[in-house]
């Protein structure tokens, strides 16, 4: 567990009081499944994402496995459907790399930085300012949105809220080091996710390089534990691209024999531990396990800070 970092003091008495509410509780207990979990989907074309299709299997499985907190999937594209909330109205549409707006929502022409800005304000407006901490799961580009949001709050960017409390983040096939797949499309978001086949974040897009330099291991108030999941069978975001270029606590690589494709992480809900992985946590060495949890169960264990 990383040591908690000290949150900057707010300028007013009200903000001071709220910050103290966030920082005073200890981190979640080893089996806490009562926090809200916020799910952020990945890149879609401008027809939008169907959150029911993307997240319902995972949400249903988490609830069946004992998660009692609210499970909220959020929209950001203008044509997203089936989502439990929307980040589009939290934070200004004219601030922080504003671009790609349509009908009160966003498109593939919206800067990922701007989506992170909206997400940070959504977390603050719905949870942070009342002193509540959350957990987060991001799929593909969704993990970059989460990473950027937390990093810019930690970096004291004046466009962002004074603090947010995100205790644990799990990313599923997120291109933390960029991805060669993104060279196949030309939207702004694709350009921002470009990387090479070596998954060398230092030669990726300017956005990925910024994350490498300024969001290496971002913490919300009280600290954030990151767990990254990648797969050798993921043809969209190679496993090394999903597991490199940031200082996460946990990294799990599903081996080719497990067959976890890019869109499948959220739907592999098997509770029997029969997946083939290599993984590491903290400063430990990489270990191989042929009786490991599948992605949804692994995510639950990571979010609840339980041992795997």
Buried (B, 14 or more C-beta within 10 A) or exposed (E): EEEBBEBEEBEEEEBEEBBEBBBEEEBBEEEBBEBBBBBBBBBBEBEBBBBBBBBBBBBEBBEEBEBEBBBBBBBBBBBBEBBBBBBBEBBEBEEBBBEBBEEEBBBBEBBBBBBBBBBBBBBBBBBBBEBBBBBBBBBBBBBBBBBBBBBBBBEEBEBBBBBBBBBBBBBBBBBBBBBBBBBEBEBBBBBBBBBBEBBBBEBBBEBBBBBBEBBEBBBBBBBBBBBBBBBBBBEBBBBBBBBBBBEBBBBBBBBEEBBBBBBBBBBBBEEEBEBBBBBBBEEEEEEEBEEBBBBBBBBBBBBBBEEB
